[in-house]
Amino acid sequence: MPRARGTIDDLDARIIGLLIQDPAIGVLGASRRLGVARGTLQARLDRLAERGVITSFAPHVDPGALGYPVTAFCTLEIRQGRGHGPVIEHLSAIPEVLEAHTITGSGDLLIRVVARDNADLQRVIDLVVDDSHVIRASTAIALATRIEHRTLPLVVAVALPPSPTDAASQSGTALA
């Protein structure tokens, strides 16, 4: 029986965990390390990719190693009426804009940008706000990264079967 979207089992979690810890291992090396057939591992990877659980096999690139050690988060307020499209198109043309998310609250978009130094950050912010649809930007510079972008703890949590306590709380009953 196929698993529901968003669910993974222990083998899926072990495959994902191994690829996160050793991305260069390859399918054959991973199958040997996990003790499963190469075909089984490849089929699992294909299904995980099909379901959108694994979104990329691309390398993780450190902007700091490329000469962009400054990270900042900008909340943008955008002009209403034209949607996010024109602003997203503008931001997509700026290489230092690494992410953009629609948000709730006082702003409309949250973007993550990188820069070579604080003076360069001013240049990047100037590029960001140089669009008639951007009304205002508020920027916070990241002083240190305390937890890198990660998904493995979530993968492990999803793969674990629910405990009896979790099942009881979800059904609204208490354990005796």
Disulfide bonds with the S-S distance in Angstrom:
none
